[in-house]
Amino acid sequence: MGKELLGYKGAKPVFLLVALCTVAQSLAIILQAKWLAEVISALFAGSSPYQQAGEIGWFLLAFLARHVISMLQQRLAQRFAEETGSDLRQRLLAALFQRGPAAVRTEGTGNVVTLVLDGIGKFRKYAELVIPRMLGVGITPILVWLYVFATDRISGLILLVTMPILIAFLILVGLAARKQTEKQLGSYRVLSNHFVDSLRGLETLKYLGQSAGHSRSIKQVSEGYRKATMRTLRVAFLSSFSLDFFTMLSVATVAVNLGLRLINGSLELLPALTVLVLAPEYFLPVRMLGADFHATLDGRQAGLAMQSMIREAEAESGATQFPDTKQPAAGEQKRPPQAQGPQRYAIGNANGGSSGLPRKAGKGPAAPPIGKSFAWETDSLLRLTGIGKRYEDGGRASLEGIDLQIRGRRKVGIVGESGAGKSTLIDLLGGFVPASEGTISLDGVPMSDADRRAWREQITYMPQHPYLFSCSLEDNVKFYAPDASRAEVVQAVDMAGLSKLVASLPQGLDEHIGGGGRALSGGQAQRVALARALLGNRPVLLLDEPTAHLDIETEYELKETMLPLFRDKWVFLATHRLHWMPHMDYIIVLDAGRVAETGTHGELMARRGVYYQLITSQMEGVL
């Protein structure tokens, strides 16, 4: 228990300091017992309290030292837990940003939110309690036993025999408790994901008249979590009772032995009192560890789950260090815009001309902070060779045998039936997930795992549901360009078609939106994401079903705003709404994870293949 804590930054010095404190505390416990036994023995022999004032003073000093050292131990462990918890949260967020939306879809939104919020708190509690408990079990019983054995060998042998029995029982109970806790944590993850999904789909469930039926599903999931929690609590209560019972039985065995030998006259009162006082102290660290084991086990499991996510991100990037969270990766699901973001550069066309956003005086167009290897130029060649993607070993391939070449800044449509691999291809193009096989290259330079961050820094990602942070509308729009001026924000908002919304808000751009603020419709949220993209002006736009949840009227209105803004950019639009396709320069048709056909809208319609069947089945009037 707790060995993985040694792998955290700064853990070894903390363990060393706490170990030294534990040794000092153990010596204080021994001296406290020694002086207490001497005082009681002397008083029993007829000495007056005044004559024992010195020993009483030493006893009080040892007593105070013991508790002061305990407070120091807890302070050291608490500081380490706070620093490690904060660092772990930053690394987890960095790992999630690095892996992109695919990580959230794989792990579940509820599970990720639970880990980032509740999981960190539980981990802190675990680290704060387990460090002094572990070292206490490893040091205090040994020192106390050595002193007891030197004082009375028979009592020392009794303690030596009873401790392994107690530890063996603790291990058995711990294994049972861990199994129950893992089940409880699994139930909690299911409940978290189910709850978040229910909130997201509440309006749809109500509209379809399925809210009453879904409430039964929520009740069933909640009942599963309740039963798992009760099973864990039963094991915890049973183990605590059993641990106290065996400890009491062991101490009673020592006490009976001491009493019989005192009656027989084979043992003096002073060593008997000393051993009797130290016997509970000998078992106390094990009892405390057993009591805290159940309180901290969920924190340990949460820490292991977070470390697993972080290691997966490291494995994907091929790096041994976590990325600096001060430099955000591309994507909508990121940290609040108040934090430092990528360097801003003005909106312009391929020839360097400005699209109308003002620049600060004295500043020319700044380039984004990218690696030299990846620059999406006007005539760049994007090549996908033998690309395949499997999310599970031996599982069905989401993509297989993808070979594509795309030259120049184009508007590329990606279409196919549900499950054809559209979102997976977008994730691969965004560098959010690694390919299981094959390579992606730009102008002959392959994208390796270590380069995905530089790759993503040129990409703007617009998902189905853009995330709105709990802050002002202006701060949300300035996500990619936190240093942008108010004039630049106003221009981007106007180009995204949000001017009417801003005019209707009491505080305009300073209106609080997101969690706890004014709610925006789906179309308005998409326009906020579009304004972000305009202000950031990255050369590549990835759109994954950006209008799938909008009504057709809102979608056509947003379409008229977006199409002119696609000019002079690399655009990859994955959608099942095929009325976008006549406006695309190049269309990729996916079928069961493979490229079925490619070409322009006219070419594919003339071919009368898979694309033609999709068009005719939807009857969207784009024939």
C-alpha atoms as one frame of an Amber mdcrd trajectory, in Angstrom:
protein
   0.000   0.000   0.000   1.398   3.379  -1.035   4.597   2.224  -2.771   3.627
   4.195  -5.855   3.880   7.401  -3.791   7.675   7.121  -3.990   7.450   7.825
  -7.703   6.037  11.314  -7.228   8.218  14.393  -7.339   9.712  15.279  -3.952
   8.420  12.108  -2.287  11.740  10.678  -1.111  12.813  13.722   0.975   9.354
  13.806   2.555   9.520  10.085   3.352  12.980  10.590   4.887  11.838  13.493
   7.082   8.708  11.664   8.188  10.818   8.569   8.941  13.150  10.626  11.164
  10.120  12.112  12.920   8.714   8.606  13.398  11.964   7.440  15.019  11.911
  10.457  17.347   8.251   9.863  18.139   8.908   6.182  18.888  11.677   7.140
  21.312   9.302   9.619  22.963   6.707   6.843  23.327   9.254   4.542  24.975
  10.524   7.232  27.328   6.947   8.244  28.143   6.108   4.653  29.107   9.358
   4.275  31.077   8.854   7.414  33.170   5.138   6.733  33.667   5.901   3.228
  34.949   8.603   4.577  37.252   6.254   7.193  38.726   3.423   4.695  39.303
   5.795   2.108  40.748   7.348   4.657  43.115   3.953   5.962  44.238   2.814
   2.386  44.823   5.923   1.857  46.949   4.974   4.821  49.166   6.847   7.719
  47.561   5.138  11.116  47.610   4.132  12.967  44.408   6.526  15.774  45.398
   9.437  13.375  45.379   8.449  12.191  41.869   8.090  15.707  40.455  11.178
  15.284  38.271   9.975  12.017  36.680   6.490  13.492  36.230   8.050  16.463
  34.446  10.058  14.187  32.155   6.909  12.178  31.431   4.994  15.330  30.501
   7.884  16.464  28.305   7.938  13.128  26.457   4.147  13.241  26.132   4.259
  16.724  24.592   7.177  15.782  22.327   5.232  12.815  21.014   2.265  14.924
  19.970   4.325  17.835  18.639   6.242  15.411  16.433   2.931  13.893  15.318
   1.722  17.352  14.288   4.978  17.919  12.386   4.555  14.574  10.609   1.044
  15.495   9.581   2.152  18.925   8.379   4.882  17.419   6.193   2.492  14.843
   4.745  -0.216  17.462   4.212   2.140  19.810   2.341   3.341  16.941   0.151
  -0.255  15.877  -0.530  -1.262  19.427  -1.536   1.702  19.913  -3.867   1.422
  16.443  -5.374  -2.334  16.764  -5.836  -1.959  20.099  -7.642   0.832  18.719
  -9.816  -1.200  15.599 -10.575  -4.199  17.677 -11.630  -2.030  19.755 -13.983
  -0.484  16.632 -15.468  -3.862  14.980 -15.872  -5.288  18.038 -17.623  -2.183
  18.223 -19.809  -2.611  14.541 -20.684  -6.284  15.074 -21.531  -5.431  18.086
 -23.693  -2.703  16.097 -25.398  -4.930  13.122 -26.170  -7.785  15.360 -27.203
 -11.511  14.607 -27.413 -10.868  10.912 -28.043  -9.681  10.515 -24.452 -12.894
  11.983 -23.059 -14.998   9.781 -25.317 -12.999   6.702 -24.277 -12.931   7.379
 -20.537 -16.377   8.952 -20.315 -17.107  12.589 -19.530 -18.504  11.816 -16.080
 -15.478   9.713 -15.161 -13.023  12.413 -16.285 -14.906  15.140 -14.408 -15.066
  12.965 -11.296 -11.323  12.276 -11.399 -10.350  15.904 -11.963 -12.619  17.181
  -9.181 -13.392  14.517  -6.565 -10.491  12.216  -7.441  -7.846  14.826  -6.612
  -9.373  15.473  -3.191  -9.508  11.765  -2.407  -5.920  11.329  -3.561  -4.771
  14.170  -1.296  -6.451  12.552   1.681  -4.823   9.244   0.790  -1.313  10.746
   0.492  -1.738  12.778   3.675  -2.759   9.783   5.802  -0.851   6.884   4.315
   2.706   8.276   4.556   2.873   8.601   8.374   0.853   5.390   8.768   3.184
   3.342   6.551   6.329   4.589   8.235   4.737   4.220  11.655   4.002   0.538
  10.969   7.535  -0.010   9.717   9.423   1.734  12.537   7.475   2.127  15.794
   6.603  -1.567  16.454  10.234  -2.594  15.866  11.674  -0.052  18.301   8.976
  -0.746  20.913   9.473  -4.494  20.576  13.265  -4.177  21.015  12.762  -2.245
  24.236  10.083  -4.681  25.496  12.271  -7.667  24.648  15.211  -6.101  26.504
  12.909  -5.473  29.493  11.060  -8.825  29.546  11.819 -11.546  27.007   8.644
 -13.566  27.593   6.436 -10.563  26.853   8.588  -9.784  23.842   8.054 -13.296
  22.472   4.287 -13.019  22.983   4.221  -9.747  21.045   6.435 -11.222  18.346
   4.046 -14.153  17.813   0.811 -12.144  17.866   1.869  -9.381  15.437   2.155
 -11.618  12.301  -1.288 -13.046  13.028  -2.712  -9.533  13.193  -0.920  -8.472
   9.998  -2.050 -11.596   8.134  -5.638 -10.898   9.106  -5.229  -7.269   8.017
  -3.934  -8.408   4.619  -6.857 -10.773   4.100  -9.380  -8.098   5.009  -7.516
  -5.598   2.839  -7.769  -7.827  -0.206 -11.496  -8.248   0.309 -11.892  -4.499
   0.863  -9.904  -3.657  -2.268 -12.118  -5.912  -4.365 -15.246  -4.269  -3.006
 -13.767  -0.775  -3.437 -12.873  -1.452  -7.066 -16.462  -2.548  -7.671 -17.695
   0.570  -5.893 -15.414   2.798  -7.974 -16.615   1.081 -11.152 -20.229   1.678
 -10.126 -19.402   5.301  -9.343 -17.882   5.795 -12.793 -20.966   4.325 -14.429
 -23.166   6.579 -12.313 -21.074   9.658 -13.160 -21.140   9.010 -16.892 -24.843
   8.141 -16.769 -25.630  11.331 -14.855 -23.703  13.600 -17.250 -25.222  11.904
 -20.299 -28.688  12.280 -18.777 -28.173  16.000 -18.204 -26.974  16.475 -21.760
 -29.894  14.587 -23.233 -32.569  15.767 -20.809 -34.180  18.094 -23.319 -34.252
  15.393 -25.999 -35.670  12.817 -23.564 -38.391  15.245 -22.536 -39.182  16.070
 -26.144 -39.464  12.382 -27.076 -41.527  11.562 -23.994 -38.896   9.199 -22.605
 -37.985  11.103 -19.427 -40.150   8.910 -17.179 -38.661   5.724 -18.589 -35.145
   7.118 -18.281 -35.735   7.910 -14.621 -36.032   4.173 -14.010 -32.649   3.686
 -15.648 -31.140   6.336 -13.368 -32.716   4.649 -10.361 -31.276   1.298 -11.414
 -27.747   2.704 -11.798 -28.028   4.564  -8.481 -29.238   1.415  -6.751 -26.210
  -0.464  -8.087 -23.896   2.155  -6.636 -25.759   2.107  -3.306 -25.401  -1.664
  -3.030 -21.689  -1.493  -3.890 -21.200   1.203  -1.231 -23.042  -0.794   1.418
 -20.959  -3.897   0.667 -17.792  -1.835   1.061 -19.023  -0.363   4.351 -19.890
  -3.818   5.696 -16.361  -5.020   4.991 -14.926  -1.854   6.553 -16.982  -2.155
   9.762 -16.281  -5.872  10.072 -12.553  -5.402   9.596 -12.388  -2.552  12.128
 -14.222  -4.629  14.721 -12.079  -7.683  14.049  -8.870  -5.670  14.159  -9.771
  -4.114  17.493 -10.830  -7.507  18.823  -7.557  -9.242  17.937  -5.524  -6.292
  19.223  -7.395  -6.342  22.519  -6.937 -10.113  22.726  -3.183  -9.788  22.163
  -2.801  -7.079  24.783  -4.938  -9.127  27.187  -2.646 -12.135  26.658   0.362
 -10.020  27.637  -1.490  -8.561  30.620  -2.594 -11.999  31.927   0.959 -13.317
  31.607   2.332 -10.300  33.479  -0.319 -10.635  36.206   0.382 -14.312  36.800
   4.116 -13.716  37.018   3.604 -10.815  39.434   1.521 -13.070  41.663   4.203
 -15.767  41.535   6.849 -13.218  42.389   8.925 -13.967  39.297   8.519 -10.432
  37.939   8.859  -7.008  39.509   6.254  -4.268  39.209   8.375  -1.716  37.265
   9.136  -3.840  34.167   5.594  -5.264  34.228   4.094  -1.749  34.172   6.504
  -0.677  31.432   5.561  -3.620  29.208   1.854  -3.177  29.948   1.983   0.507
  28.898   3.974  -0.259  25.751   1.893  -3.242  24.571  -0.990  -1.097  23.165
   1.580   1.247  21.595   3.109  -1.759  19.842  -0.177  -2.539  18.069  -1.383
   1.061  17.667   0.299   1.797  14.267  -1.239  -1.345  12.757  -4.659  -0.429
  14.118  -4.392   3.106  12.728  -3.289   1.792   9.340  -6.208  -0.627   9.273
  -8.654   2.117  10.266  -7.384   4.495   7.558  -7.059   1.799   4.915 -10.733
   1.924   3.959 -10.863   5.723   4.185  -7.987   6.089   1.717  -8.433   3.121
  -0.626 -10.682   5.044  -3.028  -8.057   7.816  -3.091  -5.392   5.300  -4.058
  -7.599   3.884  -6.798  -8.272   7.393  -8.099  -4.530   8.120  -8.133  -3.817
   4.931 -10.063  -6.567   5.746 -12.573  -5.140   9.228 -13.155  -1.613   7.868
 -13.492  -2.893   5.376 -16.063  -4.333   8.197 -18.177  -1.090  10.159 -17.870
   1.034   7.162 -18.860  -1.161   6.587 -21.917  -0.575  10.200 -22.961   3.178
   9.777 -22.414   3.182   6.578 -24.448   1.351   8.302 -27.283   3.730  11.293
 -27.303   6.854   9.205 -26.771   7.987  11.716 -24.148   9.252  11.074 -20.650
   8.109  14.470 -19.407   4.610  15.803 -19.334   3.955  18.730 -21.677   4.044
  22.199 -20.187   0.444  22.957 -19.341   1.099  26.646 -19.833   1.105  26.007
 -23.591  -2.347  24.655 -24.514  -2.911  22.144 -27.241  -5.452  22.707 -29.950
  -9.062  21.855 -29.325 -12.127  23.226 -27.680 -11.929  21.198 -24.450  -9.153
  23.128 -22.734  -8.406  25.181 -19.684  -9.930  28.612 -19.107  -8.849  31.446
 -21.364  -7.385  33.480 -18.509  -4.336  31.236 -18.648  -1.528  31.878 -21.092
  -2.373  30.629 -24.545  -0.655  30.370 -27.889   0.807  33.480 -29.473  -1.778
  35.536 -31.363  -1.468  36.522 -34.954  -3.839  38.591 -37.062  -6.456  37.151
 -39.331  -5.208  37.266 -42.925  -5.441  35.515 -46.246  -2.943  33.285 -47.913
  -1.177  36.220 -49.506  -0.627  37.977 -46.237  -3.497  40.413 -46.540  -5.648
  41.246 -43.574  -9.287  40.290 -43.358 -10.208  43.358 -41.400  -9.254  42.763
 -37.767  -7.175  45.671 -36.434  -3.674  45.101 -35.130  -1.923  46.902 -32.339
   0.334  49.715 -33.446   3.943  48.837 -34.076   3.293  45.110 -34.438   3.479
  43.144 -37.640   1.864  39.802 -38.272   3.221  37.309 -35.776   3.617  33.649
 -36.623   2.163  30.966 -34.396   4.588  29.077 -32.161   5.079  26.014 -34.311
   7.854  23.588 -35.039   9.817  24.161 -38.251   8.765  20.766 -39.536   5.080
  21.543 -39.880   3.813  24.592 -41.731   0.573  24.263 -43.657   1.439  26.388
 -46.665  -0.753  27.190 -49.660   0.769  24.403 -51.776   1.586  21.891 -49.001
   1.024  18.190 -49.623  -0.777  16.167 -46.939  -0.232  12.433 -47.367  -1.848
   9.541 -45.466  -0.182   6.207 -46.183  -1.586   2.890 -44.955  -3.380   4.521
 -42.037  -5.215   2.178 -39.696  -6.685   2.657 -36.232  -7.762   0.109 -33.641
  -8.766   1.283 -30.184  -8.433  -2.215 -28.719  -5.920  -4.933 -29.493  -7.636
  -7.554 -31.592 -10.730  -5.387 -31.901 -12.482  -4.147 -35.007 -10.551  -1.539
 -36.974 -12.176   1.892 -36.963 -10.022   2.787 -39.982  -8.012   0.497 -42.225
  -5.830   0.951 -45.305  -6.373   4.710 -45.695  -4.228   6.130 -48.537  -4.863
   9.785 -49.427  -3.025  12.730 -50.953  -4.366  16.274 -50.609  -2.414  19.209
 -52.034  -3.086  22.850 -51.382  -5.552  24.594 -49.146  -8.860  22.919 -49.845
 -12.238  22.421 -48.308 -12.356  18.665 -47.748 -15.626  16.911 -46.907 -15.578
  13.593 -45.040 -18.835  11.656 -45.293 -20.146   8.188 -44.641 -22.750   6.355
 -42.631 -22.638   6.320 -38.835 -19.678   4.244 -37.682 -17.829   4.641 -40.971
 -14.844   6.274 -39.209 -15.406   9.996 -39.845 -14.675  11.135 -36.271 -11.693
   8.785 -36.026 -10.176  10.304 -39.187 -10.698  13.805 -37.762  -8.998  12.738
 -34.523  -6.036  11.361 -36.487  -5.750  14.515 -38.603  -5.850  16.605 -35.432
  -3.137  14.556 -33.769  -5.498  13.708 -30.915  -4.868   9.960 -31.240  -1.966
   8.004 -32.762  -2.455   5.778 -35.765  -2.167   2.058 -35.082  -0.388   1.685
 -38.411   0.733   3.859 -41.308   2.060   7.425 -41.412   0.730  10.958 -41.822
   3.135  13.440 -43.397   3.096  17.069 -44.441   5.418  18.008 -47.309   7.261
  14.738 -46.808   7.823  15.245 -43.054   6.096  12.463 -41.090   4.183  13.302
 -37.936   5.698  11.309 -35.096   4.198  10.885 -31.641   6.588  13.496 -30.251
   5.549  16.025 -32.914   1.793  15.893 -32.423   1.774  18.915 -30.152   3.515
  21.123 -32.718   1.098  19.723 -35.306  -1.945  20.598 -33.188  -0.786  24.158
 -32.568  -1.791  25.009 -36.147  -5.243  23.460 -35.841  -8.594  24.776 -34.683
 -11.036  22.063 -33.687 -14.808  22.602 -33.668 -16.781  19.683 -32.175 -20.507
  19.106 -32.076 -20.781  20.732 -28.663 -18.203  23.524 -28.173 -17.299  24.020
 -24.546 -18.268  27.352 -23.028 -16.215  28.359 -20.020 -17.802  29.932 -16.969
 -16.612  33.468 -17.720 -17.496  36.419 -19.932 -18.433  36.115 -23.589 -15.315
  38.090 -24.490 -13.015  35.742 -22.566 -14.635  32.781 -24.274 -14.008  34.311
 -27.700 -10.398  35.175 -26.734  -9.633  31.562 -25.961  -6.991  31.160 -28.675
  -5.787  34.775 -28.387  -5.934  35.948 -24.746  -4.038  39.154 -25.577  -6.460
  40.264 -28.297  -7.846  43.780 -28.027 -11.523  44.626 -27.610 -11.627  45.885
 -31.204 -10.326  42.556 -32.494 -12.906  40.688 -30.422 -15.711  42.899 -31.717
 -14.582  42.295 -35.300 -14.453  38.516 -34.794 -17.860  38.510 -33.112 -19.336
  40.507 -36.011 -17.835  38.151 -38.619 -19.223  35.137 -36.728 -22.721  36.620
 -36.733 -22.938  37.253 -32.992 -23.518  41.012 -33.135 -27.267  40.751 -32.518
 -26.694  38.469 -29.548 -24.131  40.853 -28.032 -26.496  43.810 -28.539 -29.269
  41.929 -26.716 -27.155  41.111 -23.660 -27.351  43.572 -20.717 -23.562  43.604
 -20.317 -22.630  42.965 -23.931 -19.305  41.210 -24.315 -18.885  41.242 -20.530
 -21.989  39.066 -20.042 -21.211  35.911 -18.051 -21.948  32.719 -19.990 -21.198
  29.047 -19.453 -21.794  27.293 -16.127 -23.789  29.550 -13.817 -24.159  32.224
 -16.508 -26.488  32.954 -19.393 -27.341  29.867 -21.402 -26.736  29.990 -25.156
 -28.492  27.991 -27.826 -26.646  25.395 -29.879 -26.292  27.742 -32.828 -25.015
  30.575 -30.639 -22.454  28.252 -29.025 -21.232  27.222 -32.477 -20.870  30.889
 -33.439 -18.771  31.469 -30.292 -16.526  28.612 -31.419 -16.380  30.174 -34.874
 -15.374  33.538 -33.392 -12.594  31.753 -31.482 -11.333  30.271 -34.727 -11.413
  33.666 -36.427  -9.456  35.358 -33.678  -6.897  32.563 -33.474  -6.650  32.404
 -37.290  -4.914  29.041 -37.398  -4.523  27.717 -40.936  -6.319  24.393 -40.377
  -9.970  23.910 -39.385 -11.229  20.512 -38.218 -15.002  20.291 -37.927 -16.538
  17.123 -36.503 -20.300  17.182 -37.095 -20.425  20.870 -36.085 -24.142  21.232
 -36.908 -25.427  17.743 -36.110 -27.502  18.862 -33.137 -28.935  22.016 -34.758
 -32.287  22.363 -36.454 -32.113  22.722 -40.235 -33.025  26.438 -40.245 -30.263
  27.300 -37.773 -27.830  25.082 -39.668 -28.460  26.817 -43.010 -28.118  30.212
 -41.326 -24.813  29.193 -39.744 -23.687  27.676 -43.033 -24.048  31.008 -44.817
 -21.790  32.563 -42.173 -19.170  29.828 -42.192 -18.626  29.195 -45.895 -16.974
  32.566 -46.664 -14.664  32.073 -43.683 -13.351  28.781 -45.069 -11.551  30.669
 -47.819  -7.733  30.307 -47.852  -7.737  27.649 -45.132  -7.319  23.926 -44.891
 -10.802  22.728 -43.932 -11.745  19.167 -42.990 -15.489  18.817 -42.426 -16.855
  15.487 -41.182 -20.628  15.464 -41.401 -23.656  13.405 -42.351 -25.449  16.564
 -43.553 -24.636  16.252 -47.246 -25.934  19.668 -48.339 -22.448  20.956 -47.420
 -20.762  18.788 -50.059 -21.385  20.863 -53.210 -19.364  23.598 -51.519 -16.405
  21.289 -50.851 -13.361  21.129 -53.146 -12.710  17.455 -52.398 -14.840  14.734
 -50.815 -13.681  11.579 -49.018 -16.344   8.893 -48.758 -15.783   6.342 -45.983
 -17.472   2.971 -45.782 -16.831   0.591 -42.860 -13.494   2.233 -42.056 -12.165
   2.278 -45.620 -12.069   4.895 -48.360 -14.844   3.937 -50.764 -14.280   6.772
 -53.236 -12.943  10.309 -53.524 -13.517  13.279 -55.810 -15.638  16.375 -56.254
 -19.392  16.438 -55.800 -19.980  16.356 -59.532 -17.515  13.532 -60.137 -18.977
  11.380 -57.389 -22.552  11.978 -58.510 -21.615  10.980 -62.063 -19.953   7.817
 -60.736 -23.205   6.743 -59.016 -21.385   4.876 -56.255 -21.573   5.011 -52.453
 -21.771   8.800 -52.368 -24.657   8.838 -54.830 -26.537   6.340 -52.666 -25.992
   8.518 -49.594 -27.279  11.568 -51.418 -30.362   9.870 -52.790 -31.173   8.248
 -49.430 -31.142  11.622 -47.679 -32.977  13.478 -50.458 -31.457  16.753 -49.292
 -32.029  18.526 -52.599 -28.377  18.692 -53.588 -28.737  16.598 -56.735
